[in-house]
Amino acid sequence: MRRYGLGLVLIVLPLLLALLGPLVAGEPGPRGVSFTAGGAGHWLGTDFTGRDVWRQVLLGGRSVVLVAVTATVLAHLIAVPLALAAALTGRAWLEELLLRPLDVLIAVPALLLVLLVATALEPGPVGLAVLVGVAAVPDAARVVHAAAVAAASRPVVEALRLHGESWARIAFGQVARTIRRTLAADAGTRLIGALYLVATAAFLGVGVQPDAADWAVMVDRNRPGLFLQPWAVVVPALLVAALSTGTNLLFDAAQYRSATTGRKAAA
């Protein structure tokens, strides 16, 4: 598929750099002059502190990817059981009690929530992953709940209840399996949102050191020398964009393939 191939092309290089870059970055060499163009010893030039840009690129992807993936997993670990519980409770007051607090959080932009909490706690990468994951819970829970309500009203769910099946088996064995495409699509959306939110937070200096080897930090700190040494800004910015776009295309292609397979099986 065209989207799958394009997504794979876009995502391979950023992922390889994020996963393998720190292993091949080597020891830091002597620092040069700030914002020098590519040359001997620094083929992508130097950054705002005179460090080798290529080495910073090799080191800067792991934090972005790990924090975004961790945040996405955490968001679903919280949102999915909460949404399933609300969909299967059968009691309107309990469903309201579970979901209504999420409306308050939805009213607050995720980035603003992260920034407000971060000003008080000054989180590191782990804290940033928790903040981003929690900020994604309300939207994820709403999407999963909407799909789970329809799945929970199917006759097979009522039959399982009459047979005395446990809540966990009904929720995760039947309802969650029925809405697995929705879960997969939402996971892709949350991952992309987490990537952008993590990158934006790092760009603003939240959760990372001001001189950390991080793609988003590189974009921010090297902006003053954009016209002297563009590679220090352009390369990490393109890597973040390629990672986000490639992830989106891969999830879209996977959903399209799953839907096509389902239609063929039904026929």
C-alpha positions in Angstrom: 0.0 0.0 0.0 1.2 3.5 -0.8 0.5 4.9 2.6 2.3 2.0 4.3 5.4 2.3 2.2 5.6 6.1 2.6 5.0 5.8 6.4 7.7 3.2 6.6 10.2 5.3 4.7 9.5 8.3 6.9 9.7 6.5 10.2 12.7 4.2 9.7 15.5 6.8 9.9 14.2 8.7 13.0 13.6 5.4 14.8 17.0 4.0 13.9 18.7 7.2 15.1 16.6 7.2 18.3 17.3 3.5 19.1 20.8 3.1 17.8 22.2 6.6 17.8 23.4 6.6 21.4 25.2 3.4 20.9 27.3 4.8 18.0 27.7 8.4 19.1 31.0 7.8 20.7 32.7 10.1 23.2 32.4 13.8 22.8 35.3 15.5 21.1 36.7 18.9 21.9 34.2 21.7 21.5 34.6 24.1 18.6 33.3 27.6 17.8 29.6 28.1 18.1 27.5 27.9 14.9 30.2 26.9 12.5 29.3 25.3 9.2 30.1 21.7 8.3 33.7 20.9 7.9 36.5 18.6 9.1 35.5 16.8 12.3 32.0 18.4 12.3 30.3 17.5 9.0 27.0 19.0 10.2 28.7 21.9 11.9 28.5 22.9 15.6 25.7 24.0 17.8 25.2 27.0 20.1 27.7 25.6 22.6 30.2 24.4 20.0 29.2 20.7 20.2 29.1 18.5 17.1 25.6 18.6 15.7 25.7 15.1 14.3 26.6 13.7 17.7 23.7 15.6 19.2 21.4 14.3 16.6 22.5 10.7 17.4 21.8 11.3 21.1 18.7 13.4 20.9 16.0 11.1 19.6 15.8 8.5 22.4 14.3 10.8 24.9 11.6 12.0 22.6 10.6 8.5 21.5 10.7 6.9 24.9 8.8 9.6 26.6 6.1 9.7 23.9 5.7 5.9 23.8 5.6 5.7 27.6 3.0 8.5 27.8 0.8 6.7 25.2 1.0 3.4 27.0 0.2 5.1 30.4 -2.8 7.0 28.9 -4.4 3.8 27.6 -3.6 1.9 30.8 -5.7 4.5 32.6 -8.3 5.4 30.0 -9.3 1.9 28.7 -10.3 0.4 32.0 -12.0 3.6 33.0 -14.0 3.8 29.8 -14.9 0.1 29.9 -16.1 0.4 33.5 -18.3 3.4 32.6 -19.7 1.6 29.5 -20.5 -1.6 31.4 -21.7 -0.3 34.7 -25.4 -0.2 33.8 -25.9 2.6 36.3 -26.3 6.1 35.0 -25.1 7.8 38.2 -21.9 5.7 38.3 -21.2 6.4 34.6 -21.6 10.1 35.3 -19.3 9.9 38.3 -16.6 8.2 36.2 -16.8 10.4 33.2 -17.8 13.8 34.4 -14.4 14.8 36.0 -12.8 14.1 32.6 -14.9 17.0 31.1 -13.1 19.4 33.4 -9.8 18.2 32.2 -10.8 18.3 28.6 -11.7 22.0 29.0 -8.0 22.6 29.9 -5.6 22.4 26.9 -3.1 19.5 27.4 -0.1 21.7 26.9 -1.3 24.3 29.4 -2.0 21.5 31.9 1.5 20.1 31.5 3.1 23.6 31.8 1.0 24.4 35.0 2.0 21.2 36.7 5.6 21.4 35.5 6.1 24.9 37.0 5.4 23.4 40.4 7.1 20.0 40.1 9.9 20.6 37.6 9.7 17.0 36.2 12.4 15.1 34.5 11.8 12.7 31.6 9.8 10.3 33.7 7.7 13.0 35.2 7.1 14.5 31.7 5.9 11.1 30.4 3.5 10.9 33.3 2.2 14.4 32.8 1.7 13.9 29.0 0.1 10.5 29.6 -2.4 11.8 32.2 -3.2 14.8 29.9 -4.1 12.4 27.2 -6.5 10.3 29.4 -9.7 12.4 29.0 -9.7 12.3 25.2 -8.7 8.7 25.0 -11.4 7.7 27.5 -14.1 9.5 25.6 -13.2 7.8 22.4 -13.0 4.4 23.9 -16.2 4.9 25.9 -18.2 5.9 22.8 -17.1 2.7 21.1 -17.5 0.5 24.2 -21.1 1.6 24.8 -22.2 0.2 21.4 -20.2 -3.0 21.9 -21.6 -3.5 25.4 -25.2 -3.4 24.1 -24.7 -6.4 21.9 -26.7 -9.6 22.7 -23.5 -11.6 23.3 -22.5 -9.3 26.2 -25.9 -9.8 27.8 -25.6 -13.6 27.4 -22.2 -13.5 29.1 -23.7 -11.6 32.0 -26.6 -14.1 32.4 -24.0 -16.9 32.4 -22.2 -15.2 35.3 -19.0 -14.3 33.5 -16.7 -12.0 35.4 -16.5 -8.3 34.6 -12.9 -8.6 33.5 -13.7 -11.3 31.0 -16.7 -9.4 29.6 -14.8 -6.1 29.5 -11.5 -7.2 28.1 -12.3 -10.6 26.5 -15.4 -9.4 24.6 -15.9 -5.6 24.6 -12.3 -4.6 24.2 -11.7 -7.3 21.5 -14.8 -6.0 19.6 -13.4 -2.4 19.6 -9.8 -3.3 19.0 -9.7 -1.3 15.8 -10.9 1.8 17.7 -8.3 1.1 20.3 -5.6 0.8 17.7 -6.7 4.0 15.9 -6.8 5.9 19.1 -3.3 4.6 20.1 -2.0 6.1 16.9 -3.7 9.4 17.5 -2.4 9.5 21.1 1.1 8.6 20.1 1.2 11.4 17.5 -0.3 13.8 20.1 2.3 12.7 22.7 5.1 13.2 20.2 4.1 16.8 19.5 3.4 17.5 23.2 6.7 16.1 24.3 8.5 18.0 21.6 6.7 21.2 22.5 7.4 20.8 26.2 11.0 20.1 25.5 11.1 23.1 23.2 9.9 25.2 26.1 12.4 23.7 28.4 9.9 21.5 30.4 11.2 18.2 31.7 14.7 18.5 30.1 17.9 20.4 30.8 18.4 23.6 28.7 21.5 22.0 27.0 20.2 18.4 26.8 20.8 16.3 23.8 17.2 16.3 22.6 15.8 17.1 19.1 13.2 19.6 20.4 15.8 21.3 22.6 18.1 21.5 19.6 15.5 23.3 17.6 14.9 25.8 20.4 18.4 26.5 21.5 19.9 26.7 18.0 17.3 29.1 16.6 19.5 32.2 17.1 22.1 30.7 14.6 19.6 29.5 12.1 21.0 31.6 9.2 24.6 30.9 10.3 24.2 27.2 10.8 20.8 25.9 9.7 21.6 22.2 10.1 21.4 22.4 13.9 17.7 23.4 13.6 16.6 21.9 10.3 17.8 18.3 10.9 16.1 17.7 14.3 13.0 19.5 13.1 12.7 17.3 10.1 13.3 14.1 12.2 10.5 15.0 14.6 8.2 15.8 11.6 9.1 12.6 9.8 8.5 10.5 12.9 5.1 12.0 13.5 3.9 11.8 9.9 5.3 8.3 9.4 3.6 7.0 12.5 0.3 8.5 11.4 0.6 7.0 7.9 1.4 3.5 9.3 -1.6 3.5 11.7 -3.8 4.7 8.8 -2.5 1.9 6.6 -3.0 -0.7 9.3 -6.6 0.4 9.9 -7.3 0.3 6.2 -5.9 -3.1 5.9 -7.8 -4.4 8.9 -11.1 -3.0 7.6 -10.5 -4.5 4.1 -9.7 -7.9 5.6 -12.9 -7.7 7.7 -15.0 -6.9 4.7 -13.5 -9.7 2.7 -14.1 -12.2 5.6 -17.7 -11.0 6.0 -18.3 -11.5 2.2 
